[in-house]
Amino acid sequence: MSELPIDDTRWQSILAEVAPLAGRFVSAGFRIFLVGGVVRDVLAGVAPRDGDDLDLTTDARPEQTKDLVADWADAVWTQGERFGTVGCSYQGREFEITTHRAESYDPASRKPAVEFSTAIESDLARRDFTVNAMAVELPAPELIDPFFGARDLGSRVLRTPLDPSVSFTDDPLRMMRAARFIARLDLMPVAELLAAVDEFVGRLAIVSAERIHDELLKLLGAPDPTTGLDFLIERGVMDHIAPRYGAEAGAEAVAQTIAAIAQLPASDRELRLAALLSVEPDAAIARLERLKFSRRGSARIRLLLDGLDWVMSHPPAFEDAELRRWALRLGSDREALLGLARARGHGEIVAAAAQGWARLAATEDLDDDSVPLGGGEIMELLGVGPGPEVGRAVERLRARRLEFGPLDAAEARRVLREGAS
């Protein structure tokens, strides 16, 4: 049994937040435990993230949990009640309270057959890895660690509570989740886990694209996802995420791409995904569609990849017109593109583009392609009524603005008169 960091101020703050809720359960004769990432992270010395939900498990049934929190919580939600989960919030903190579960899975799908349990050990046994199969009983607090997760944290080992073949058969997404914990906590998977991944990787076919894409983004949000991405590639998992990933580019190009990702901000997961897909940009659209990425996210990633192609294929000198066009297309993503290109090793060209944009931005608004004449003025000048000629005139002025920079009303009138003559 490992000692809890009872003198840690972060830990004390968490215990203080959960104490009133725990007291209600204990007073009613139930046991309640803090579980999930907060237990793992505090024991690993990783600072809990402010505002994260606190996960708890109890031997109280969902209807009993609802009764216990009804007159205490600021809000209660029950969307997960059929799976044993009742959510609530109190003074800005959200809690997820789940009845102990001992569920099994249909081998042909990922749908669990939920069975409630009265034993915390049964609940912990169904969790993905030993480092996540720990609980802190409240209000004591006392660490419950039947699968030696604290020891594995200290030894930097990644294991499953049950045989990994059982764990990965139950939920194949755990093979992807392993990559996240390898990267985030610097864990080394045991040989049995690796063998099970090799054997059961094909079962990822039953996992929804949405769950796969969510887990991939979580991995890309790790401070340095390199080792996790290497795991996905080496064990053949990546081929079920992005088929034939790196097959045309080659191992060296893939390694360079993976190394580039860690240089990009972890807070921008879409940018990191763009870097991941940049190894073979021609296949990027199909892979985004396979992952069922959002239309907005897909559009942004495609724009970044197009921009990267522009930078990579460009000599180290830029015409003002193309700088203006790309500045307008990229908008707030100009810095993201520069970071992506810099990470891919195009520092000289990045510097030239950045200097060009800075020079232009000193005298003009690169996000503004408006023209100084309204539709009425254009119609009067050209002697036309509403119709396509007005639109063509506006586009002519915008093209002039992108080519030579901002123009005033007098210059705009001259351009239109010349075009009409």
C-alpha positions in Angstrom: 0.0 0.0 0.0 1.5 3.3 -1.1 1.3 6.4 1.0 -0.9 9.2 -0.1 0.7 12.7 -0.5 -1.3 14.0 2.4 0.9 17.1 2.7 0.5 18.0 -0.9 -1.5 21.3 -1.1 -3.1 20.2 -4.4 -4.3 17.0 -2.9 -5.6 18.7 0.2 -7.6 21.1 -2.0 -9.2 18.2 -3.9 -10.1 16.4 -0.7 -11.6 19.6 0.8 -13.8 20.0 -2.3 -15.1 16.5 -2.3 -15.5 16.2 1.5 -19.1 17.6 1.8 -20.3 15.2 -0.9 -18.5 12.2 0.5 -19.9 13.0 4.0 -23.5 12.7 2.7 -22.8 9.2 1.3 -20.9 7.9 4.4 -23.6 9.3 6.7 -26.2 7.3 4.7 -24.2 4.1 5.2 -22.5 3.9 1.8 -18.9 3.8 0.8 -17.6 6.3 -1.7 -14.2 6.5 -3.5 -12.3 9.1 -5.6 -11.1 7.4 -8.8 -9.8 8.3 -12.2 -7.1 10.5 -13.5 -6.9 12.8 -10.5 -5.7 9.9 -8.3 -3.2 8.8 -10.8 -1.9 12.3 -11.5 -1.4 13.3 -7.9 0.5 10.1 -7.2 2.6 10.6 -10.3 3.4 14.2 -9.3 1.5 15.6 -12.2 -0.5 18.8 -11.3 -4.3 18.3 -11.6 -5.8 20.6 -14.2 -8.1 23.2 -12.8 -11.7 22.7 -13.6 -11.5 19.0 -14.4 -14.4 16.8 -13.3 -13.9 14.7 -10.2 -14.9 11.1 -10.7 -16.2 9.0 -7.8 -17.5 5.5 -7.5 -19.9 4.2 -4.8 -21.9 1.1 -3.7 -25.0 3.3 -3.7 -27.3 2.6 -6.7 -28.1 5.5 -9.1 -31.5 6.2 -7.6 -29.9 6.5 -4.2 -27.2 8.7 -5.5 -29.8 11.1 -7.0 -31.6 11.3 -3.7 -28.3 12.0 -1.8 -27.3 14.9 -4.1 -30.7 16.4 -4.9 -30.8 19.0 -2.1 -27.0 19.7 -2.2 -26.0 20.1 -5.8 -26.6 23.2 -7.8 -27.5 21.0 -10.8 -28.0 17.3 -11.4 -28.0 15.4 -14.7 -28.9 11.8 -15.4 -28.1 11.1 -19.0 -25.7 8.3 -17.9 -28.0 6.8 -15.3 -28.6 3.6 -17.2 -24.9 3.0 -17.1 -24.8 3.8 -13.4 -23.6 7.4 -13.6 -25.2 10.5 -12.0 -23.6 13.9 -12.6 -23.9 17.0 -10.6 -22.2 20.4 -10.0 -21.6 22.3 -6.9 -20.0 25.8 -6.7 -18.5 25.5 -10.2 -17.0 22.0 -9.8 -18.6 19.0 -11.6 -18.7 15.5 -10.2 -19.4 12.2 -11.9 -20.7 9.6 -9.4 -20.9 6.0 -10.7 -22.2 2.9 -9.0 -19.5 0.2 -8.8 -19.6 -1.8 -12.1 -18.5 -5.3 -13.1 -19.5 -5.3 -16.7 -18.7 -7.6 -19.6 -18.7 -6.8 -23.3 -20.3 -8.3 -26.4 -17.2 -9.6 -28.3 -18.8 -8.5 -31.6 -19.2 -4.9 -30.5 -18.0 -2.3 -27.9 -21.3 -2.2 -26.0 -21.1 -3.2 -22.4 -23.6 -5.3 -20.5 -23.7 -3.2 -17.3 -23.8 -5.1 -14.0 -23.6 -3.3 -10.8 -21.3 -4.5 -8.0 -20.9 -3.8 -4.3 -17.2 -4.3 -4.3 -14.7 -1.6 -5.3 -12.2 -4.3 -6.4 -14.6 -5.5 -9.1 -15.0 -2.0 -10.3 -11.2 -1.4 -10.5 -10.6 -4.7 -12.3 -12.6 -3.5 -15.3 -10.5 -0.4 -15.8 -7.9 -0.1 -18.6 -4.5 0.0 -16.8 -3.2 -0.6 -13.3 -2.2 3.1 -13.0 -5.9 3.9 -13.5 -7.2 1.1 -11.3 -6.6 2.9 -8.0 -9.2 4.5 -5.7 -9.1 6.7 -2.6 -11.7 5.9 -0.1 -13.3 8.9 1.5 -13.3 10.6 3.9 -10.3 8.8 5.5 -8.5 9.0 2.9 -7.2 5.5 2.2 -5.6 4.3 -1.0 -7.2 1.2 -2.5 -4.7 -0.4 -5.0 -5.4 -4.1 -5.5 -3.4 -4.2 -8.8 -0.3 -2.3 -7.6 -0.9 0.7 -9.8 1.2 3.0 -7.5 4.1 0.6 -7.8 3.8 0.6 -11.6 3.7 4.4 -11.6 6.9 4.4 -9.6 8.5 1.8 -11.9 7.2 3.5 -15.0 5.4 0.3 -16.1 2.2 0.0 -18.2 0.1 -3.1 -17.4 -3.5 -4.0 -17.5 -5.4 -5.1 -14.3 -6.6 -8.3 -16.0 -4.9 -10.3 -18.7 -4.3 -7.8 -21.6 -6.1 -10.1 -24.0 -9.2 -9.7 -21.9 -8.8 -6.0 -21.6 -8.2 -5.4 -25.3 -11.0 -7.7 -26.4 -13.4 -5.9 -24.1 -12.5 -2.5 -25.4 -10.0 -2.4 -28.3 -9.6 1.4 -28.0 -7.5 0.7 -25.0 -4.7 -0.1 -27.4 -4.8 3.5 -28.5 -5.2 4.7 -25.0 -2.0 2.9 -24.1 -0.1 5.2 -26.5 -1.4 8.2 -24.6 -0.2 7.0 -21.2 3.1 5.9 -22.7 3.7 9.4 -23.9 2.1 11.4 -21.0 3.5 9.4 -18.1 6.7 8.0 -19.7 5.5 4.4 -19.1 7.0 1.3 -20.6 4.5 -1.4 -21.7 5.2 -4.9 -20.5 5.8 -7.7 -23.0 2.4 -9.2 -22.4 0.7 -6.0 -23.3 2.7 -5.6 -26.5 1.9 -9.2 -27.5 -1.8 -8.6 -26.9 -1.7 -5.5 -29.1 -0.1 -7.4 -31.9 -2.7 -10.1 -31.6 -5.8 -8.0 -31.2 -5.1 -4.8 -33.2 -7.6 -5.9 -35.8 -10.4 -5.5 -33.3 -10.1 -1.7 -33.7 -12.4 -2.2 -36.7 -15.4 -2.4 -34.3 -14.5 0.9 -32.7 -16.3 4.0 -34.0 -14.4 6.5 -36.0 -15.5 9.2 -33.5 -13.9 7.4 -30.5 -10.7 6.8 -32.5 -10.5 10.4 -33.6 -11.1 11.6 -30.0 -8.4 9.4 -28.6 -5.9 10.5 -31.3 -6.5 14.1 -30.4 -6.0 13.3 -26.7 -2.6 11.8 -27.5 -1.7 14.8 -29.7 -2.5 17.0 -26.7 0.3 15.3 -24.6 3.3 17.6 -24.0 5.4 15.3 -26.1 3.4 12.6 -27.9 6.5 11.2 -29.7 6.8 7.9 -27.9 3.0 7.3 -28.1 3.0 7.9 -31.8 6.0 5.7 -32.2 4.1 3.0 -30.3 1.1 3.3 -32.7 3.3 3.0 -35.8 5.5 0.2 -34.5 2.6 -2.0 -33.3 0.6 -1.5 -36.5 -2.2 0.5 -34.7 -1.7 3.5 -36.9 -2.7 1.5 -40.0 -6.1 1.2 -38.5 -6.3 4.9 -37.9 -4.8 6.1 -41.1 -4.4 3.1 -43.5 -0.9 2.7 -45.2 0.4 5.7 -43.1 3.9 6.4 -44.3 3.9 3.7 -46.9 4.8 6.0 -49.7 6.9 8.6 -47.8 9.1 6.0 -46.0 10.3 5.5 -42.5 12.8 8.4 -42.4 10.1 10.9 -43.5 7.7 9.5 -40.9 10.3 9.8 -38.2 11.0 13.5 -39.2 7.3 14.2 -39.1 6.8 12.7 -35.7 9.8 14.7 -34.3 8.3 17.9 -35.8 5.0 17.4 -33.9 6.6 17.9 -30.5 7.8 21.3 -31.6 4.3 22.6 -32.0 2.1 23.8 -29.1 0.2 21.0 -27.4 -2.8 23.3 -27.0 -3.3 23.2 -30.8 -4.2 19.6 -31.5 -5.5 20.3 -35.0 -2.2 21.9 -35.9 -0.4 18.8 -34.6 -2.8 16.6 -36.6 -2.0 18.6 -39.7 1.7 17.9 -39.0 1.0 14.2 -38.6 -0.9 14.1 -41.9 1.7 16.3 -43.7 3.9 13.2 -44.3 1.5 12.3 -47.2 -0.7 15.3 -47.8 -2.4 13.7 -50.9 -3.9 11.1 -48.6 -4.9 13.6 -45.8 -8.4 14.3 -47.0 -9.3 10.6 -47.2 -7.9 10.1 -43.7 -9.8 13.1 -42.3 -13.0 11.7 -43.8 -12.3 8.3 -42.3 -11.9 9.8 -38.9 -15.1 11.7 -39.3 -13.4 15.0 -38.4 -15.7 18.0 -38.2 -16.2 20.1 -41.3 -14.6 23.1 -39.7 -11.6 21.2 -38.4 -11.1 19.4 -41.7 -11.2 22.7 -43.5 -8.6 24.2 -41.2 -6.3 21.2 -41.5 -6.6 21.2 -45.3 -5.8 25.0 -45.4 -2.7 24.4 -43.2 -1.5 21.6 -45.5 -2.1 23.7 -48.6 -0.1 26.5 -47.0 2.7 24.2 -46.0 2.9 23.0 -49.7 3.1 26.7 -50.7 5.9 27.3 -48.3 7.8 24.1 -49.0 7.7 24.5 -52.8 8.7 28.2 -52.7 12.1 29.8 -53.3 13.3 32.0 -50.4 11.7 35.1 -51.9 8.1 36.1 -51.9 6.1 38.5 -54.1 3.9 40.9 -52.2 0.8 39.8 -54.0 1.1 36.2 -53.0 2.0 37.2 -49.4 -1.3 39.2 -49.3 -3.3 36.4 -50.8 -2.0 33.8 -48.4 -2.3 36.2 -45.4 -6.0 36.7 -46.3 -6.6 32.9 -46.7 -4.9 32.0 -43.5 -6.2 34.8 -41.3 -5.4 34.0 -37.7 -3.6 30.8 -38.8 -0.6 32.6 -40.2 1.5 32.0 -37.1 0.3 28.3 -37.0 1.5 27.8 -40.6 4.8 29.4 -39.9 5.2 27.1 -36.8 4.3 24.0 -38.9 6.7 24.9 -41.7 9.5 25.7 -39.2 9.0 22.4 -37.4 9.3 20.6 -40.8 12.7 22.2 -41.2 12.0 25.1 -43.6 13.4 27.8 -41.3 14.9 30.0 -44.0 11.7 30.2 -46.0 9.7 30.7 -42.9 11.9 33.7 -41.9 11.4 35.2 -45.4 7.6 34.8 -45.2 7.4 36.2 -41.7 9.6 39.2 -42.6 7.5 39.8 -45.7 4.2 39.8 -43.7 5.7 42.0 -41.0 6.8 44.5 -43.6 3.4 44.7 -45.3 1.5 44.7 -41.9 3.4 47.9 -41.0 1.5 49.9 -43.6 -1.7 47.9 -44.3 -4.3 45.5 -42.7 -3.5 42.1 -44.1 -6.9 40.8 -43.0 -8.9 43.5 -45.0 -9.5 43.0 -48.7 -12.5 45.5 -48.8 -12.7 48.1 -51.6 -13.3 51.8 -51.1 -16.4 52.0 -53.3 -19.9 50.8 -52.5 -22.3 49.1 -55.0 -24.2 52.4 -55.7 -21.0 54.3 -56.5 -19.9 51.5 -58.8 -23.2 51.4 -60.7 -23.2 55.2 -61.1 -19.6 55.2 -62.3 -20.1 52.4 -64.8 -23.7 53.4 -65.8 -25.1 50.0 -65.0 -27.9 48.6 -62.8 -27.7 45.8 -60.2 -26.2 42.7 -61.6 -23.1 40.6 -62.3 -21.2 43.6 -63.7 -21.1 45.1 -60.2 -19.7 41.9 -58.7 -17.0 41.7 -61.5 -16.0 45.3 -60.7 -15.6 44.5 -57.0 -13.5 41.5 -57.8 -11.3 43.6 -60.1 -10.7 46.1 -57.3 -9.9 43.3 -54.9 -7.4 41.8 -57.3 -5.8 45.2 -57.6 -5.7 45.6 -53.9 -4.0 42.2 -53.5 -1.5 43.0 -56.3 -0.5 46.5 -55.3 -1.8 47.1 -51.8 -4.6 49.4 -50.4 -6.2 51.8 -52.8 -8.2 54.9 -52.1 -11.5 55.9 -53.8 -9.8 58.0 -56.5 -7.5 55.1 -57.5 -10.5 52.7 -57.4 -12.4 55.0 -59.8 -9.5 55.2 -62.2 -9.1 51.4 -62.2 -12.7 50.9 -63.1 -12.8 53.6 -65.8 -9.7 52.1 -67.4 -11.4 48.7 -67.3 -14.5 50.1 -68.9 -12.8 51.9 -71.7 
